[in-house]
Amino acid sequence: MRLSELSRFQGDAYSRGFFLSAYALWFVASFLEATLLASMVVGAPFAVARIMSYGLLILSELTARRQTRVQTLLMLALIPLGIQCLHSGISLLFDELMFIYFAKNLPFRSIAKASLALTGTLLLLVVAASQVGLIPDFMSQGSVDSRHYLGFRQALRAPQFFFVIVCLYVYLRGTRFCLLELVALSLINAWFFCMAESSLAVVLTEAALIGAFFVRRRRSSRCPLWRVMPWAFVLAGVVSVAVTLCYDPSSSFFALLNEATEGRVALGNSVFQEYGLSLLGQPLVLNGSSLDPSGQIVPTAVYRYVDCMYVKVLIQMGFLFTLVYFGALGELMRRLERRGRKTLVLIFVLIALHCLLDDLMLYLLYNPFILLLSELIPSESTSSVPEADNVRSNAKVARWKNATLSA
């Protein structure tokens, strides 16, 4: 190996290490902030963790390969985007954009492995601690039985994190994902449903398990439906916004739809009527239901929250950001479908459906797959071999690289 190749390899290793360190630090602090251990990190500790992660991200860029002009322009574009996020009241979205940009220096599989390890470990520790009494397990009355918060500040957090774990797991397992694993994860999913009564997350988790199991055994399928799937975010966004804008309480159809979504359509329409649509976004004053870091119910006179991510992003972040953000997701899914990465396409379709009734998939903590947007950033040298979704393809890529280096 030449000296220049060796120095480049070492630089890539340092860059990867700095990025994963920044990601782990930010992820742990953000995860704890969502639990009843939030008092450990809320305020100054969380701010310090974010600043340290920014510093590590900058180090990862300094030790990476030379930037192209396009990459430099995109990095400079983070400044006005950060200002817009602060103006709209979603500062954590700026963190997500930062990680998307700096994730261009390492393969997504490395990020997925880190995300799976972090989410799985932290979820197991928090849920176990809540069951043995180390962390309070707040309970509220659900539609059927008591709904357990499982150590989190909101009841639906634990099933949502498990949905992320399942998606990461089936992606990394690839063709090795077997029936026994499907059954085992389905049983855990059923336990989360019994404890937290989160129908949306539980149903989509099961869909991810069953879908990934059959997709992996039909990789050569040419069903026309795969051509439509890359448009999932665009279609879901157009439909949800149109339904929200056209909502009429006197219509029996809208009344039934509003009841099926537990009042989400009426709430979205109410917020839209008050704030309207802007080009660059605006701050929103919303009232949700959650616990404070000490485990006390946050008092709210009236519940008023926009759960549909598409409607919330359009109102809060503005028309311009919405167009670019979901356009980029559509282009990413189109490329994934063309490269045959069907499991990732399936996962993004399920995330798009999840966004119809929950806005948390907008945030990196609940959706590490959003870092795949870094693949849209042009690089100085792009490989002709796309990232594989399974171990066999990875072995082929490794043999191809070894043959290239030895040639």
C-alpha positions in Angstrom: 0.0 0.0 0.0 1.3 3.4 -1.0 2.1 6.1 1.7 -0.7 8.3 0.3 -3.2 5.4 0.5 -2.1 4.6 4.0 -2.5 8.2 5.2 -6.0 8.4 3.5 -7.0 5.1 5.2 -5.9 6.5 8.6 -7.7 9.7 8.0 -10.9 7.9 7.1 -10.6 5.8 10.3 -10.1 9.0 12.4 -13.0 10.6 10.7 -15.3 7.6 11.3 -14.2 7.5 15.0 -14.9 11.2 15.6 -18.3 11.0 13.8 -19.4 7.9 15.8 -18.3 9.5 19.0 -20.3 12.6 18.3 -23.3 10.5 17.3 -23.1 8.3 20.5 -22.7 11.4 22.8 -25.6 13.2 21.2 -27.8 10.1 21.0 -27.3 9.1 24.7 -28.1 12.6 25.9 -31.2 12.9 23.6 -32.4 9.5 24.6 -32.1 10.2 28.4 -33.9 13.5 27.8 -37.0 11.4 26.6 -37.0 9.3 29.8 -37.8 9.9 33.5 -34.0 10.3 33.9 -34.2 13.6 32.0 -33.2 15.5 35.2 -29.7 14.2 34.7 -29.3 15.9 31.3 -31.9 18.6 30.9 -30.6 22.1 30.7 -26.8 22.8 30.8 -25.7 19.1 30.6 -27.7 18.6 27.4 -26.4 21.8 25.9 -22.8 20.8 26.7 -23.3 17.4 25.1 -24.7 19.1 21.9 -21.7 21.5 21.7 -19.2 18.7 22.3 -20.9 16.7 19.5 -20.6 19.7 17.2 -16.9 19.8 17.9 -16.4 16.1 17.2 -18.3 16.5 14.0 -16.0 19.3 12.9 -13.0 17.1 13.8 -14.5 14.3 11.7 -14.6 16.6 8.7 -11.1 18.0 9.2 -9.7 14.4 9.2 -11.7 13.3 6.2 -10.8 13.6 2.6 -10.6 16.9 0.8 -14.0 18.6 0.3 -15.4 19.3 -3.2 -16.9 22.7 -4.0 -20.4 21.4 -3.8 -19.8 19.9 -0.4 -18.3 23.3 0.8 -21.4 25.1 -0.5 -23.7 22.6 1.3 -21.8 23.1 4.5 -22.2 26.8 4.3 -25.9 26.3 3.6 -26.2 24.8 7.2 -25.8 28.4 8.6 -29.1 29.8 7.1 -30.8 26.4 7.8 -29.7 26.6 11.4 -31.1 30.1 11.7 -34.4 28.9 10.1 -34.6 26.0 12.6 -34.1 28.3 15.5 -36.6 30.8 14.2 -39.2 28.0 13.8 -38.6 26.6 17.3 -37.1 23.2 16.2 -33.5 23.5 17.2 -33.0 19.8 17.2 -33.7 19.7 13.5 -30.5 21.6 13.0 -28.6 18.8 14.8 -30.2 16.3 12.4 -29.1 18.4 9.3 -25.6 18.6 10.8 -25.4 14.8 11.2 -26.8 14.3 7.7 -24.1 16.4 6.2 -21.1 14.9 8.1 -22.4 11.3 7.7 -21.2 11.5 4.1 -17.8 10.3 5.2 -18.8 6.8 6.3 -21.1 4.0 5.1 -24.6 3.9 6.5 -24.1 0.3 7.7 -21.6 1.6 10.3 -24.2 4.2 11.5 -26.9 1.5 11.5 -24.9 -0.8 13.7 -24.1 2.0 16.1 -27.8 3.1 16.2 -28.9 -0.5 16.9 -26.4 -1.0 19.7 -27.3 2.4 21.3 -31.1 2.1 20.9 -31.3 -1.5 22.0 -29.0 -1.1 25.0 -30.7 2.1 26.3 -34.2 0.8 25.7 -33.5 -2.4 27.5 -31.9 -0.6 30.5 -34.7 1.9 30.8 -37.6 -0.6 30.5 -35.9 -3.1 32.8 -35.2 -0.3 35.4 -38.9 0.7 35.2 -40.0 -2.8 35.8 -37.8 -3.4 38.9 -38.7 0.0 40.4 -35.4 1.9 39.8 -37.3 4.3 37.5 -41.0 5.2 38.0 -43.4 3.4 35.6 -46.1 6.0 35.2 -49.5 4.6 34.2 -52.5 6.2 32.6 -55.9 4.8 31.5 -55.8 3.5 28.0 -58.6 2.4 25.7 -58.7 -1.1 27.1 -56.4 -1.2 30.2 -53.7 0.8 32.0 -51.1 2.2 29.7 -47.5 1.9 31.0 -45.0 4.6 30.2 -42.1 2.1 30.9 -39.8 4.7 32.2 -40.4 7.3 29.5 -42.0 10.7 29.7 -44.7 9.7 27.1 -46.5 6.4 26.8 -45.7 5.7 23.1 -42.0 6.2 23.3 -40.9 2.6 24.1 -42.9 1.0 21.2 -41.6 3.7 18.8 -38.0 2.9 19.8 -38.7 -0.8 19.3 -40.0 -0.1 15.8 -36.7 1.6 15.1 -34.8 -1.4 16.5 -36.7 -3.8 14.4 -36.1 -1.8 11.2 -32.4 -1.5 11.9 -32.2 -5.2 12.8 -33.9 -6.5 9.6 -31.8 -4.2 7.5 -28.5 -5.4 9.0 -29.5 -9.1 9.1 -30.3 -9.1 5.4 -30.9 -12.5 3.9 -30.0 -14.1 7.2 -33.2 -12.9 8.8 -35.1 -16.1 9.6 -38.5 -17.2 10.7 -37.4 -17.9 14.3 -36.2 -14.2 14.6 -39.5 -13.0 13.2 -41.4 -15.0 15.8 -39.2 -13.9 18.7 -39.4 -10.2 17.7 -43.2 -10.5 17.2 -43.6 -11.8 20.8 -41.6 -8.8 22.1 -43.7 -6.5 19.9 -46.9 -8.1 21.4 -45.6 -7.4 24.9 -45.0 -3.7 24.1 -48.6 -3.6 22.8 -50.0 -5.1 26.0 -48.0 -2.7 28.1 -48.3 0.6 26.2 -51.2 0.1 23.8 -49.5 1.8 20.9 -51.4 0.4 17.9 -49.6 2.4 15.2 -46.1 1.5 16.2 -47.0 -2.1 16.9 -48.8 -2.6 13.6 -46.0 -1.0 11.6 -43.4 -3.0 13.5 -45.1 -6.3 12.6 -45.4 -5.0 9.0 -41.6 -4.4 9.0 -40.9 -7.9 10.3 -43.3 -9.7 7.9 -42.4 -7.5 4.9 -38.6 -7.9 5.4 -39.0 -11.6 5.7 -40.7 -12.0 2.3 -38.8 -9.2 0.5 -35.5 -10.9 1.3 -36.8 -14.1 -0.4 -38.1 -12.3 -3.5 -35.3 -9.9 -4.3 -35.8 -10.3 -8.1 -39.5 -9.3 -7.8 -40.6 -6.8 -10.5 -43.9 -5.9 -9.0 -45.1 -2.5 -10.4 -45.8 -1.5 -6.8 -42.1 -1.0 -6.2 -42.1 1.8 -8.8 -44.8 3.6 -6.8 -43.1 3.2 -3.4 -40.4 5.9 -3.9 -43.2 8.4 -4.0 -44.6 7.4 -0.5 -43.6 10.6 1.3 -44.8 12.8 -1.5 -48.2 11.0 -1.8 -48.7 10.8 2.0 -47.8 14.5 2.4 -50.2 15.6 -0.4 -53.0 13.5 0.9 -52.6 14.5 4.6 -52.3 18.2 3.8 -55.3 18.1 1.5 -57.4 16.3 4.0 -56.4 18.7 6.7 -57.2 21.8 4.6 -60.5 20.5 3.3 -61.7 19.2 6.7 -65.4 19.9 7.2 -66.9 18.9 10.6 -70.4 18.8 9.0 -69.3 16.1 6.6 -70.0 12.5 7.7 -66.9 11.3 5.9 -64.6 13.8 7.6 -66.3 13.2 11.0 -65.6 9.4 10.6 -62.0 10.1 9.5 -61.5 12.5 12.4 -62.8 9.9 14.9 -60.6 7.2 13.4 -57.5 9.4 13.9 -58.6 10.3 17.4 -59.2 14.0 16.5 -55.9 14.6 14.7 -57.6 15.9 11.5 -59.6 18.6 13.4 -56.6 19.6 15.5 -54.4 20.0 12.4 -57.1 22.1 10.7 -57.5 24.3 13.7 -53.7 25.0 13.9 -53.5 25.6 10.2 -56.4 28.1 10.3 -54.7 30.0 13.1 -51.1 30.1 11.7 -51.6 29.7 8.0 -48.8 28.9 5.5 -45.5 30.8 5.2 -42.5 30.5 3.0 -39.8 30.2 5.6 -41.7 28.9 8.6 -42.8 30.2 12.0 -42.8 29.2 15.7 -45.9 27.3 16.9 -47.4 27.3 20.4 -48.7 23.7 20.9 -49.9 21.8 24.0 -49.2 18.1 24.2 -49.5 15.5 26.9 -46.3 14.4 28.7 -44.5 14.1 32.0 -41.9 16.6 33.2 -38.4 15.3 34.1 -39.6 14.7 37.7 -42.4 12.5 36.5 -45.3 14.9 37.1 -48.0 15.5 34.5 -47.4 18.7 32.6 -50.6 20.7 33.1 -52.4 21.7 29.9 -55.7 23.5 29.8 -56.6 22.1 26.3 -54.7 19.4 24.3 -53.7 21.1 21.0 -50.9 19.4 19.1 -50.3 18.6 15.4 -49.4 14.9 15.2 -49.2 14.6 11.4 -45.6 15.3 10.5 -46.4 16.5 7.0 -48.8 19.2 8.3 -46.6 20.2 11.1 -43.5 20.6 8.9 -45.4 22.6 6.4 -46.8 25.0 9.0 -43.7 25.3 11.2 -40.8 25.0 8.8 -42.5 26.6 5.8 -43.2 25.7 2.2 -39.6 26.0 0.9 -38.1 23.6 3.5 -41.0 21.2 3.0 -40.5 21.1 -0.7 -36.7 20.5 -0.4 -36.9 18.0 2.5 -39.6 15.7 1.0 -38.2 16.1 -2.5 -34.8 14.8 -1.2 -36.5 11.9 0.5 -38.3 11.0 -2.8 -35.1 11.2 -4.7 -33.3 9.0 -2.1 -36.1 6.4 -2.3 -35.9 6.4 -6.1 -32.2 5.7 -6.0 -32.7 2.9 -3.4 -35.3 1.3 -5.6 -33.2 1.5 -8.7 -30.2 -0.1 -6.8 -32.4 -3.0 -5.6 -32.2 -2.0 -1.9 -35.8 -3.1 -1.4 -35.7 -3.6 2.4 -34.7 0.1 2.8 -37.5 1.1 0.5 -40.0 -0.9 2.5 -38.7 0.7 5.8 -39.1 4.2 4.4 -42.6 3.4 3.2 -43.5 2.3 6.8 -41.9 5.5 8.1 -43.9 7.5 5.7 -47.1 5.9 7.0 -46.0 6.4 10.6 -45.6 10.2 9.8 -49.3 10.4 9.0 -50.2 10.1 12.7 -47.0 11.0 14.5 -44.4 13.7 14.0 -41.5 12.1 15.9 -40.1 10.4 12.7 -38.9 13.9 11.7 -36.2 13.7 14.4 -32.9 11.8 14.2 -33.4 10.1 17.6 -36.5 8.3 16.3 -35.4 7.9 12.7 -31.7 7.1 12.1 -32.5 6.1 8.5 -32.8 9.9 7.8 -29.0 9.9 7.7 -29.2 8.0 4.3 -29.9 11.5 2.8 -26.1 12.0 3.0 -25.9 9.6 0.0 -27.3 12.5 -2.1 -24.3 14.6 -1.3 -21.9 14.5 -4.3 -18.5 13.1 -3.4 -15.1 13.5 -5.1 -15.1 9.8 -6.1 -18.2 7.6 -6.1 -17.9 3.9 -6.2 -19.6 2.0 -9.0 -20.6 -0.6 -6.6 -23.6 0.5 -4.5 -23.9 -0.3 -0.8 -25.3 -3.7 -0.3 -28.1 -4.7 2.0 -26.8 -8.2 2.8 -23.7 -10.0 3.8 -23.2 -11.8 0.5 -23.2 -8.6 -1.4 -20.9 -7.0 1.1 -18.5 -9.9 0.6 -18.5 -9.3 -3.2 -17.8 -5.6 -2.6 -14.9 -6.5 -0.3 -13.4 -8.9 -3.0 -13.9 -6.2 -5.6 -12.0 -3.6 -3.5 -9.2 -6.1 -2.7 -8.8 -6.9 -6.4 -8.7 -3.3 -7.3 -6.0 -2.5 -4.7 -3.9 -5.4 -5.7 -4.1 -4.6 -9.4 
